[in-house]
Amino acid sequence: MAALTAPTLGGTAKAKLSNDIFGLERNDALVHEVVKAELAARRQGTHDTKTRGRVRGGGAKPWRQKGTGRARQGTTRAPQWAGGGVVFGPHPRNYTGKVNRKARVKAIRIALSAHAGGGSLAAIDAGKWTETKTKAAAELLAGWRSERPLVLVVAPGEEALARPFRNIAGSLVMELSELEAADLVWARSVIVSTAALSVLEGGDSQ
């Protein structure tokens, strides 16, 4: 298999990529399963509706049982009444589902492989990045790709690199430990710092 490379922004040399991380074949079913679990886990689950027993009022029977010609009613807080309770409505719950660690790691690698194969992955050396202005980061991106959303993956301690990219519209900056497959599927362009690349290829990222 031919060696994989990615352009290095702000430099002339290309970053070498490991085939074990960036050369995997697509597995849409696995990626879909992992992304679905990740997005579900992000849900707050604080939605709540009141049942007829929790709605205020309605203690008195609205009219007598017989003799009125109307249907019998026991409370004005039954679901068929305006202002009544909700039947089978949502209540607070935890949406987190179990995903095997190996499956999650592989899904991330498959998503990275798709970006590497599609030319939407680049590297950047934080040690050589001295700019502090968002304008400089925007100009750097303009010379590479204009497609957004953009995800920038950095290693711990690379705040100087991350800061100028945070103000760019449609960009998401995160440390490697926070990276999920859903972020990579959402992104149209991905930049990984050389330090984060080393961690990825070392196998200690997840």
N, C-alpha and C positions, 0 to 999 in steps of 0.2 A: 504494500500500500504506500502511495506517495506521501511524503511528509506534509503535514498540515501547517499552514502559517496564517498569521493575521497581521494586518498593518499596525504599526506602532505610531500613534498620533504624536506629532511633534518630533518625530525622528525619521530616519531613513531606513533603518534595519527593520526586518520583519520578526515578529515574535513566533517562535516555534511552539506548536501545540501538540500535545500528546494524543495519539490516535485512540488510546483507551478512554479518554475523557471527551474529546471533541470529534471523534470519528465514528460514533455509534449510529446504527441504522434507526430509522423511525419506528416508533411503537406507539401509535396514536391511542390505543386502548389503555395502555399503562399511563401515559401522560394525562389522559382525560380523567382517569380514576384519581390520580394524585391531585390534579388541579381542582377537581370537584371537592375533594376532602379539605384542601387548603382554603378554598373560598368559603366552605361551610363553617370551618373553624373560626373564620374572621367575623362571623355574624354575632352580634351582641346577644341575641336571644332574649331581649327584655320586653318584647311585645306582650301585651296582656289585654284581655277583654273580660267584662264582668258577666257572670252567669246570672240567672234570675234571682238567685239567693244573695248575690252581692250588690244588686242595684238598690239604691235607697228608695224607701216607700213601698207602696203596694201591699201593705199588710191587710187592708180591709177588702172584703169581697165587693166588687164594683156594683153588683145588683144581686137580687135574690136568685136562688137556683131555678125556680119555676115560675111560670105565669107571666113573664114579660114578652115572650115571643122571640127573644134573642138567645143566641147560643150561651151556654153556661160559661161563666168565667170565674176564676178563683182569685186572680190578682191582675193588676194592671202592669205588672212587671214581667209577665210571661213574654216569650220571644215574639209572639204575633202582634204585640202592642208596640206603638211608637214609644221609645224610651225604655223598652224592656231589655231583658238580658239577651245575650248572644249564645246561640247553640253551636257547639263544637268550634268555638273561636280559639285563636292562638293564646297560649299561656307561656310564661317564661320557661325556657328549656335550653339545654346545651346541645349545640349542633356538631360538636367535635366528634369525628369518627377516627377509627384506628387505621393508620397506614404504616405498613412495615418500613423500617428505616432504609433497607436496601432498595425497596421500590421507590421511595422518595428520592434517594440519591441518584438512582438510575434515571428517573424522570428528569431531574435537573440536568444530568449529563446529556440526555437525548435532546433536550431543548437547547443546550449550548451547542451541541453538534449541528443542529438545524441552522443556528445562526452562523456557525463557522462555515458550513457548506454553502450558505446563501450569501456570504460576503457581508453580513450585517454585524460582524463581531470585530472589535479592534482592541488593542492593548494600549496602555499608557503607563509611562514610568513616573511614579509620584516623586521620586528622588530628583528628577530633572525638571519638574514642574515648579516654576517660581512665580507664576502669575497669581494675583489675588482678585482680579476683576472678572466679573461675569462676561464682560465684552470679549475678553481674551478667550474664554472657554467657548463662547458662541462662534467666534472666528475660527477656532480650531475645528469645531464640528462642521462648519460651513465648507471646509476644505475636504471633508470626508463624506458625510451623508446628511441629508436633510430630513429623512424619515423620522417621525416621532410616533409613539412614545420612545423615550430613551431611558435605558437603565444603566447606571454607573455602579459597578461593584468595586468596593475598596476593601483593603485590609485594615485591621485596627491600627489607629495612630496616623491615618492618612487624611486627617481633617483638612489640612491645607489644600489637598487636591479636591476634596469633596465640596468645600464651601462655594467656589465659583460656579459649580454646576447646579447647585440647588435652586438658583433663581431663574434657570432657563425653563421656559414654558414647556410642559410635556415631558419633563425629566424626573426621574426618581433615583435618588442616591441611597445606597444601603451598604452596610458591611456584609461580608461574605456569610457570616453566621445567620443573617436575617434573610438570605436569598431563598426564594421558593420558586417552584416550577411555574406557578401562576404568573409571577412577575416576568419571567422569560417568555412565556407564551404571549403575554400582553404586549411586550416590547417589540418595536420594529428595528431598533438599533441597540446594541449592547457594547459597553466598554468595560473592560476588566483591567484593573491595575496589575502591573507585573508581579507585585508582591502577592496579590490575591491569586494570580495564575499559579504561582509557585505552591501556594497552599492547596489549591485545587488539584494540581498534578501530584502533590505529595500524599493526597488521600485523607488529609485531616480536616477537611472543610466542613463536613456534616457530623 
